[in-house]
Every structure is written in C-alpha cells, then in structure tokens.
Amino acid sequence: MQLREYQRIKEQVWFDTLPNGLSIYVVPKKGFFKSTAVFATKYGGSDRRFKLGGKWHDTPAGVAHFLEHKMFDKKDLNVMQQFSSYGASPNAFTSSGMTAYHFECTENFEENLKILLKFVTEPYFTEESVAKEQGIIAQEIRMIEDNPQFVVYRNLMQALYSENPIRDSVAGTVESIAEITAQTLYYCHEAFYHPSNMVLCVAGDVDPERIRDITKEILPEEKKETAERDYGKNESPLPHENRKEVKMEIGIPIFMAGAKLGSRLAGIERQRQELIGDFAMSLFMGKSSPLYARLYSEGLINNTFYGGTSFFPDGAVAVFGGESRDPDAVFSAVTAEAEKFAAESPDRAFFERLKKAALGEEIRGLNSMYGICTRQLPGHFEGFDPFKSIEILDDITIEDAISFIEDNLKPEKLAVSVVRPSK
C-alpha cells in the first residue's frame, strides 16, 4: 500500500487500488478505542438512467434506497445478529450520489469487516420479500411527505431544476417503488455493486496491510464495466420556477431559498467551490454575522436560520432558510444586503476569526472515525483529497467570499419555497 503523510495535521492515509478496481483508504489512529469501516458504492437516488453493455436503462425513482434496505435480508442468516454477536453497531444510508454501509466496533474488527464485505456484495431477493418491503417503504415515504422540512426542500429543488433527478426524493414515491421487482434489484446490484464502482474506507487502530489482504480474499477478482450516467439535459443557470408555496399543519411558516452554482465541477475545483461556498455563506449570514444579528433582533428569524451549500451528481446549490413569520421580508433583506456586501466589505478581523473557526472545525473532525471515513467518500468519487481542505481554507480570501455572494445571491438567480400554516 502507498502512504500519504500530512505533516501539518499529523495524519497518515494508506491507500491502494486492487486489480478488481476497488480503492481502499486506511487512516491508522493508534490508541483510539473505536474503529469504523465504510463500504460504499457510487450509486444513489439520482442514478436512475444509465448505460451498460451499450444499452440505456431507465429505472424507477427510489431503487438505490430500496436496494439499501434489501441488502440486509439474506436467505439463511440475520446480518444484524451477526454484527451484534461481534459487538458491532451497523447502519447504512443512501444519498443522491452514493449508498454506504458501515459499522463501528471496539473489538473483533476483522470479523466485522468480513461480514460487511460479504453481505454488501452477495444479494438475495425474492418477489415476496420485495412486496413486503414495498409496504414498509411506502409507510416511510408517507411519513417523509408529511414532514414540512422535506417538503420545503423538495419544492425548492423542483423550482430550481426542470429535469435533474435531484427534483425527486431519494426514497422515490409510493407509485414509483411499486414498479420495483426482484429482477430490478438484481440488475442494479449487478450494475453498480462491483469493486470498480466502490470504495472501502477504514479509520481506527488497525493494520492497513491486513485490511487489504482480507478484502482481496473476500471480494471477486474481476473488474467490470462502469455504467455511464444520464442526469438529463443541461439546465439554465436561472430557476425553472421562481416560487413554490404550499400549506401544511404547522405553527409558523418555514422557507428555503436557493440558487444553482453554475456548471458542475470535479476534483480540487469542486472541493474549493464547496469550501468557499460554505465559508462565504457563514461569513455573510452565519450566527456570528451582522446580518443574522439584525434579522434576529427585528424578529424576522430565529435560531433555525441557516445558510450553506449542497452538492449532488451533476449539480450544486447555495441555500438559506428557516422559520419566519415573514419569509418575503427575510428574502428581501438578504438580497438587498448581498448587493451591498462588496461595497461595504466585511470586517477583516471578523473574516480572520471565522477562518480560524473553520480551520478548527476541520481539525476537530479528525477525531471522529466515522467522520474521517464519510469525508473520504465524496473525495474519492469526485476526485479530490479531503485531507487538503485545510490548505484550501488557508488560501481563501475575503475577495473569494464576496464574489461568491455577489454572483449567487442575486434575486433573479434565486428560487423560493415556502410552507405556510394551513390555518
């Protein structure tokens, strides 16, 4: 295995790519009590149309999430009980761009790693078990659709985008999951759950060479074709719709506003854009900012107000929102302040304090084994090194932050989603 050393943060990363295409990253943390492994595939809720074997395939919304649920079902064993017998706590998640399976443990790490690698790569589905899961996930979807936070986000994505699959829930709809069959799951597992489309990330008091050897023993040796994805036609930089508003059983209106962040970037440029975006939004409207203090004192926002960026396959957005009795007044105040941001220029001492806080946050994250692993996933899939975030943060200037706000928080670029009380 090869070694990367980061002297400033005193970290090491061992990495290797096996002949079957699987990439492995191991971050040794000597003396730490807990160890974590994350086994992930570059297959998420947005990967609904793909080309494999020279043929395009369309799948229903929600297959990736459905597949995540069904991977824990096996014919003759209980995966959760297996992990439990070795003292591990397993779980999984599906996002728009990936599905990840993981566990944490304080002992029996190698035994738990073998369970993880086997159950994720050995599917077992029947039509009966799929029908049963459809009922379970349908209930989950109905609960999600009754959540105003989900509704305000989904409506914003539908206002911003005309075709991108980020418009739809990762879980799909009750109607879309009804189309899923055992054969659908087997085909999508075959297409995306192979080593050359996957990554294994480990952090803890572990032996990197031993992890590589176990992985080589368990996973198939052949390297397979990686599917080509289609996320729809190129979208306008302007919103598809300017506003979406609905009513629900809530006590106070909630809103979310957002803008598309231009063309999709990859590698270090993608990493830099995300870091600049989050930092700029914090500088402009974070809880320590003058704008936040003014809006709060005027009673227009409360402590639910937030701002940041969100990245997904073939797109990214800058968003802000929260609870407010007058969402339109907040929107007007934010866009008006954005126009003045460059001319008035934020206080440089405040800028430096905020940068130190961001650097500290990055360093504190290195104490979480799970955090280390999950930060590595988008880094691998998008082609950047998450351990270089501190260097990029160092280089961010106040002019970078000002340009981000000026470019992206213009009224014509923003869409607004509002959920108001039904009574």
PABA-371953 format. One line per field, with one value per residue (C-alpha): residue number from 1; x, y, z. Coordinates in Angstrom, 3 decimals, always signed. Layout:
BEGIN
k: [NUM, ...]
east: [X, ...]
north: [Y, ...]
up: [Z, ...]
//
This chain:
BEGIN
k: [1, 2, 3, 4, 5, 6, 7, 8, 9, 10, 11, 12, 13, 14, 15, 16, 17, 18, 19, 20, 21, 22, 23, 24, 25, 26, 27, 28, 29, 30, 31, 32, 33, 34, 35, 36, 37, 38, 39, 40, 41, 42, 43, 44, 45, 46, 47, 48, 49, 50, 51, 52, 53, 54, 55, 56, 57, 58, 59, 60, 61, 62, 63, 64, 65, 66, 67, 68, 69, 70, 71, 72, 73, 74, 75, 76, 77, 78, 79, 80, 81, 82, 83, 84, 85, 86, 87, 88, 89, 90, 91, 92, 93, 94, 95, 96, 97, 98, 99, 100, 101, 102, 103, 104, 105, 106, 107, 108, 109, 110, 111, 112, 113, 114, 115, 116, 117, 118, 119, 120, 121, 122, 123, 124, 125, 126, 127, 128, 129, 130, 131, 132, 133, 134, 135, 136, 137, 138, 139, 140, 141, 142, 143, 144, 145, 146, 147, 148, 149, 150, 151, 152, 153, 154, 155, 156, 157, 158, 159, 160, 161, 162, 163, 164, 165, 166, 167, 168, 169, 170, 171, 172, 173, 174, 175, 176, 177, 178, 179, 180, 181, 182, 183, 184, 185, 186, 187, 188, 189, 190, 191, 192, 193, 194, 195, 196, 197, 198, 199, 200, 201, 202, 203, 204, 205, 206, 207, 208, 209, 210, 211, 212, 213, 214, 215, 216, 217, 218, 219, 220, 221, 222, 223, 224, 225, 226, 227, 228, 229, 230, 231, 232, 233, 234, 235, 236, 237, 238, 239, 240, 241, 242, 243, 244, 245, 246, 247, 248, 249, 250, 251, 252, 253, 254, 255, 256, 257, 258, 259, 260, 261, 262, 263, 264, 265, 266, 267, 268, 269, 270, 271, 272, 273, 274, 275, 276, 277, 278, 279, 280, 281, 282, 283, 284, 285, 286, 287, 288, 289, 290, 291, 292, 293, 294, 295, 296, 297, 298, 299, 300, 301, 302, 303, 304, 305, 306, 307, 308, 309, 310, 311, 312, 313, 314, 315, 316, 317, 318, 319, 320, 321, 322, 323, 324, 325, 326, 327, 328, 329, 330, 331, 332, 333, 334, 335, 336, 337, 338, 339, 340, 341, 342, 343, 344, 345, 346, 347, 348, 349, 350, 351, 352, 353, 354, 355, 356, 357, 358, 359, 360, 361, 362, 363, 364, 365, 366, 367, 368, 369, 370, 371, 372, 373, 374, 375, 376, 377, 378, 379, 380, 381, 382, 383, 384, 385, 386, 387, 388, 389, 390, 391, 392, 393, 394, 395, 396, 397, 398, 399, 400, 401, 402, 403, 404, 405, 406, 407, 408, 409, 410, 411, 412, 413, 414, 415, 416, 417, 418, 419, 420, 421, 422, 423]
east: [+0.000, +1.087, +1.405, +0.354, +1.523, +0.088, +2.625, +0.552, -2.327, -0.119, -2.196, -1.375, -3.501, -2.614, -4.273, -4.320, -6.342, -6.829, -6.754, -10.567, -10.757, -11.660, -9.986, -9.043, -8.228, -6.997, -6.373, -4.471, -5.384, -3.108, -4.506, -8.088, -10.736, -13.231, -12.748, -15.013, -15.336, -17.488, -18.084, -19.744, -20.875, -21.184, -24.896, -27.559, -31.029, -30.094, -28.666, -31.922, -30.885, -27.656, -25.940, -24.479, -23.484, -24.200, -27.843, -29.636, -31.776, -34.425, -35.308, -37.991, -37.230, -36.150, -34.325, -31.000, -32.706, -34.850, -31.742, -30.035, -32.915, -32.990, -29.258, -29.692, -32.060, -30.398, -31.764, -30.257, -28.788, -29.528, -26.908, -27.785, -27.417, -24.057, -22.737, -24.239, -22.549, -19.178, -20.051, -20.562, -23.140, -24.034, -26.062, -26.408, -27.502, -28.430, -27.863, -28.420, -24.958, -23.956, -25.038, -22.839, -22.830, -20.838, -20.159, -18.373, -16.835, -14.327, -13.316, -13.449, -12.780, -11.615, -14.654, -16.975, -15.144, -15.640, -19.379, -19.592, -17.792, -19.797, -23.312, -22.972, -21.683, -23.924, -27.541, -30.621, -34.059, -37.417, -40.654, -42.316, -39.692, -39.754, -43.551, -43.253, -40.574, -42.716, -45.300, -42.671, -41.001, -44.379, -45.121, -41.728, -42.397, -45.785, -44.126, -41.449, -44.046, -45.801, -42.562, -42.584, -38.760, -38.716, -41.493, -39.837, -36.537, -38.143, -40.229, -37.120, -35.303, -38.341, -38.396, -34.688, -34.454, -36.644, -35.221, -32.387, -33.406, -32.500, -36.077, -37.349, -36.932, -34.129, -36.772, -38.977, -42.748, -45.335, -46.125, -42.502, -41.458, -44.496, -42.682, -39.619, -39.206, -36.604, -35.181, -34.828, -32.784, -30.587, -29.886, -28.995, -26.844, -25.003, -24.538, -23.261, -22.253, -18.954, -15.487, -14.511, -17.511, -16.900, -14.572, -13.647, -12.675, -11.362, -10.240, -9.017, -6.275, -5.950, -3.334, -3.640, -1.949, -4.251, -7.321, -6.135, -5.476, -8.943, -10.543, -8.648, -9.717, -13.431, -14.250, -14.361, -11.200, -12.671, -13.026, -16.352, -17.654, -18.697, -22.106, -22.455, -24.980, -27.516, -28.912, -30.939, -30.241, -28.099, -30.137, -30.425, -28.457, -31.768, -34.526, -37.120, -39.736, -39.318, -41.587, -43.463, -45.786, -47.952, -49.879, -49.419, -50.307, -47.518, -47.423, -45.100, -44.090, -40.835, -38.970, -35.919, -34.354, -31.554, -29.543, -27.739, -23.951, -23.171, -21.602, -20.629, -17.010, -14.848, -11.587, -9.921, -12.091, -15.202, -13.619, -12.594, -16.063, -17.714, -15.311, -15.602, -19.377, -19.864, -17.372, -18.909, -22.426, -21.187, -19.402, -22.453, -25.338, -23.908, -24.860, -21.899, -22.637, -24.082, -26.913, -28.005, -27.906, -30.036, -32.653, -32.821, -33.242, -36.033, -37.876, -37.664, -35.690, -34.999, -32.223, -33.384, -31.972, -29.104, -27.142, -24.748, -24.179, -25.323, -23.568, -25.016, -24.452, -24.437, -25.307, -24.852, -26.859, -26.400, -29.355, -30.637, -33.818, -35.531, -38.653, -40.045, -43.394, -42.462, -40.315, -40.588, -39.136, -36.181, -35.654, -35.711, -33.307, -30.837, -30.776, -30.510, -27.597, -25.896, -25.880, -24.074, -21.707, -18.834, -19.162, -19.234, -16.794, -16.981, -14.719, -11.334, -10.838, -14.189, -13.117, -9.903, -11.732, -14.217, -11.437, -9.709, -13.006, -13.432, -9.896, -10.577, -13.751, -11.826, -9.198, -11.799, -13.430, -10.295, -11.196, -14.303, -13.595, -16.952, -16.411, -12.998, -14.460, -17.535, -15.437, -13.267, -16.249, -17.055, -13.330, -12.786, -15.868, -15.326, -11.537, -10.248, -8.330, -10.414, -7.257, -6.195, -9.241, -7.179, -4.709, -7.571, -9.218, -5.895, -5.911, -9.497, -9.546, -12.163, -12.499, -13.410, -16.220, -17.505, -17.535, -19.481, -22.204, -22.367, -22.555, -25.098, -27.469, -28.936, -32.771, -33.090, -30.978, -32.909, -35.996, -38.106, -40.035, -42.489, -44.637, -47.305, -49.709, -52.948, -54.939]
north: [+0.000, +3.584, +6.199, +9.837, +11.942, +15.263, +16.869, +19.883, +17.832, +14.846, +12.310, +9.368, +7.725, +4.347, +3.648, +1.112, +0.128, -3.614, -5.355, -5.598, -1.776, -1.368, +1.582, +1.231, +4.081, +3.385, +6.075, +4.493, +6.045, +4.365, +4.147, +5.015, +2.811, +2.684, +1.657, +2.302, +0.846, +2.249, +0.290, +2.495, +2.375, +5.313, +4.703, +6.939, +8.301, +10.382, +7.410, +6.383, +6.373, +4.634, +2.946, -0.534, -3.026, -0.450, -0.072, +2.676, +1.653, +3.638, +2.649, +3.907, +6.588, +5.052, +1.909, +2.796, +3.422, +0.273, -1.756, -0.432, -1.752, -5.144, -5.807, -6.646, -9.536, -12.905, -16.411, -18.277, -15.655, -12.427, -9.788, -7.579, -10.508, -11.380, -7.885, -7.852, -11.120, -9.461, -6.253, -4.012, -1.309, -1.368, +1.040, +2.397, +5.486, +6.471, +9.958, +11.340, +10.171, +7.156, +4.298, +3.444, +0.601, +0.951, -0.300, +0.811, -1.519, -1.658, -5.303, -8.080, -5.603, -8.187, -10.419, -7.458, -6.310, -9.746, -9.581, -6.126, -7.092, -10.302, -9.079, -5.999, -7.988, -11.079, -10.123, -12.183, -11.013, -12.716, -11.301, -11.990, -10.094, -7.209, -6.924, -6.857, -4.135, -2.066, -1.764, -0.790, +1.836, +3.193, +3.980, +5.649, +7.746, +8.897, +9.960, +11.881, +13.606, +14.796, +16.425, +20.171, +20.292, +17.653, +19.382, +22.810, +21.299, +19.125, +22.048, +24.232, +21.618, +21.360, +25.142, +25.304, +22.334, +21.238, +17.736, +16.895, +13.864, +15.845, +17.133, +13.851, +12.179, +9.647, +7.256, +7.699, +7.797, +5.211, +4.831, +4.539, +1.877, -0.206, -0.771, -2.319, -6.089, -8.561, -8.538, -4.722, -5.023, -7.821, -5.846, -2.626, -4.528, -6.140, -2.744, -0.763, -3.057, -4.237, -3.335, -0.956, +1.254, +1.037, +2.224, +0.930, +3.485, +2.469, +4.515, +3.258, +1.284, -1.157, -2.723, -1.375, -4.384, -6.798, -4.890, -5.100, -8.847, -9.538, -7.529, -9.439, -12.746, -11.956, -9.787, -11.039, -10.627, -9.472, -5.846, -4.858, -2.096, +1.101, +2.411, +5.754, +8.048, +10.455, +13.234, +14.999, +17.893, +20.880, +23.282, +27.041, +28.896, +30.544, +28.799, +26.664, +28.441, +31.420, +30.281, +27.305, +27.653, +25.108, +24.890, +22.266, +21.693, +23.771, +26.616, +29.084, +29.439, +27.833, +28.759, +27.900, +29.946, +28.809, +29.324, +26.937, +27.112, +27.067, +24.149, +21.002, +20.865, +17.891, +17.318, +20.085, +22.747, +21.076, +20.891, +24.529, +25.649, +23.825, +25.247, +28.804, +28.497, +27.271, +29.800, +32.702, +31.837, +31.652, +34.999, +36.641, +35.161, +32.816, +33.155, +35.482, +37.782, +41.307, +40.307, +37.442, +39.702, +42.343, +39.925, +38.211, +41.474, +42.519, +39.249, +38.125, +34.926, +32.631, +30.167, +27.805, +30.187, +28.687, +29.069, +26.815, +24.741, +21.329, +19.235, +16.271, +14.460, +16.984, +19.967, +22.136, +24.848, +27.621, +27.719, +29.605, +29.378, +28.582, +29.607, +33.111, +34.835, +36.901, +34.866, +37.510, +40.167, +37.887, +37.199, +40.918, +41.726, +39.033, +40.005, +43.707, +43.018, +40.872, +43.819, +45.937, +43.194, +44.124, +47.882, +47.798, +44.851, +42.608, +43.386, +41.731, +40.899, +39.089, +37.312, +36.064, +34.903, +32.991, +31.390, +30.204, +28.758, +26.899, +25.517, +24.377, +22.640, +20.743, +19.605, +18.552, +16.383, +14.233, +12.844, +11.110, +7.753, +7.820, +11.447, +10.632, +7.794, +9.628, +12.660, +10.327, +9.015, +12.151, +12.832, +9.503, +9.600, +13.232, +13.103, +15.288, +14.835, +15.767, +15.991, +19.006, +21.040, +22.923, +24.067, +25.296, +27.102, +28.805, +30.213, +31.511, +35.286, +37.809, +38.594, +34.937, +35.144, +38.473, +37.176, +34.080, +36.124, +38.697, +36.023, +33.693, +35.671, +37.865, +37.959, +36.716, +33.610, +32.610, +30.448, +30.424, +27.607, +28.390, +26.181, +28.178, +27.124, +25.742, +27.690]
up: [+0.000, -0.588, +2.133, +2.155, +5.081, +6.162, +8.432, +9.435, +10.838, +11.775, +9.870, +7.614, +4.925, +3.451, +0.118, -2.660, -5.721, -6.143, -9.557, -9.410, -9.247, -5.568, -3.843, -0.162, +2.242, +5.766, +8.387, +11.325, +14.698, +17.212, +20.706, +19.710, +21.273, +18.404, +14.759, +11.775, +8.274, +5.462, +2.255, -0.376, -3.992, -6.344, -6.804, -5.329, -5.782, -8.847, -10.784, -12.418, -16.073, -17.077, -19.987, -19.615, -22.277, -24.961, -23.893, -21.942, -18.979, -17.085, -13.530, -11.137, -8.562, -5.258, -6.402, -4.742, -1.385, -1.765, -2.540, +0.592, +2.710, +0.997, +1.224, +4.920, +4.021, +3.472, +2.964, +5.896, +8.215, +10.038, +9.212, +12.181, +14.581, +13.030, +13.655, +17.145, +18.060, +17.363, +19.223, +16.178, +15.501, +11.745, +9.633, +6.090, +4.181, +0.652, -0.730, -4.216, -5.319, -3.219, -0.959, +2.037, +4.568, +7.766, +11.251, +14.397, +16.952, +19.785, +19.233, +16.619, +13.825, +11.284, +11.824, +11.376, +8.253, +6.685, +7.422, +5.857, +2.654, +2.210, +2.839, +0.616, -2.369, -2.047, -2.900, -2.120, -3.214, -3.724, -5.108, -1.738, +0.257, -2.231, -1.927, +1.873, +1.714, -0.640, +2.117, +4.697, +2.499, +1.357, +5.012, +5.334, +2.218, +3.547, +6.803, +4.874, +2.720, +5.886, +7.072, +6.232, +6.196, +3.457, +1.526, +1.586, +0.311, -2.387, -3.654, -3.849, -5.949, -8.218, -8.565, -9.406, -11.799, -14.692, -15.271, -12.878, -10.754, -7.608, -8.016, -6.569, -3.191, -2.819, -1.447, -4.533, -4.366, -3.370, -7.077, -8.265, -5.747, -6.730, -10.054, -8.396, -8.720, -7.508, -11.030, -10.894, -7.707, -9.071, -12.242, -10.426, -7.939, -10.838, -12.497, -9.505, -6.626, -8.065, -6.742, -9.554, -8.645, -4.886, -2.139, +1.326, +3.972, +7.412, +10.420, +13.773, +15.474, +12.557, +10.283, +6.688, +5.104, +6.914, +5.721, +2.127, +2.459, +3.905, +1.122, -1.567, -0.014, +0.023, -2.989, -6.609, -8.645, -11.956, -12.934, -14.511, -16.771, -15.006, -16.033, -17.799, -16.059, -17.544, -15.323, -18.017, -20.344, -19.397, -17.311, -17.443, -14.747, -13.815, -11.838, -13.575, -11.424, -9.137, -6.337, -4.898, -1.924, -0.086, +3.180, +5.888, +9.529, +11.081, +13.590, +11.826, +8.151, +7.025, +3.864, +1.811, -0.959, -3.258, -6.418, -8.760, -8.574, -12.265, -14.117, -12.304, -11.210, -10.244, -8.432, -6.472, -8.165, -6.798, -3.337, -3.499, -4.628, -1.729, +0.856, -0.495, -0.671, +2.888, +4.244, +2.302, +3.467, +7.055, +6.723, +5.171, +7.186, +9.841, +13.504, +14.144, +11.210, +11.423, +9.047, +11.308, +14.368, +12.646, +11.318, +14.692, +16.603, +14.236, +14.919, +11.274, +12.036, +14.959, +15.722, +12.938, +10.289, +8.289, +5.077, +3.159, +0.037, -1.129, -3.779, -5.684, -9.009, -11.846, -9.700, -6.633, -4.879, -2.334, +0.053, +3.087, +5.107, +8.382, +10.265, +9.834, +10.231, +7.145, +4.701, +1.990, +4.284, +5.058, +1.346, +0.527, +3.360, +2.299, -1.379, -0.541, +1.814, -0.839, -3.239, -0.643, +0.528, -1.774, -1.409, +2.384, +2.625, +5.702, +8.633, +8.042, +11.706, +11.653, +8.460, +10.105, +13.253, +11.147, +9.112, +12.301, +13.493, +10.182, +10.416, +13.964, +12.851, +10.174, +12.689, +15.288, +12.647, +12.559, +15.990, +14.616, +12.966, +11.202, +10.129, +8.656, +6.585, +5.320, +4.302, +2.233, +0.203, -1.836, -2.063, -3.781, -6.002, -7.045, -7.326, -4.503, -1.245, +1.836, +3.957, +1.890, +2.924, +5.489, +2.824, +0.631, +3.548, +4.216, +0.680, +0.685, +0.551, +1.522, -2.177, -2.870, -0.324, -1.667, -5.255, -4.227, -2.531, -5.344, -8.047, -6.453, -4.228, -6.943, -6.862, -10.436, -9.677, -6.559, -6.225, -3.066, -1.440, +1.371, +3.586, +5.426, +8.180, +6.778, +9.359]
//
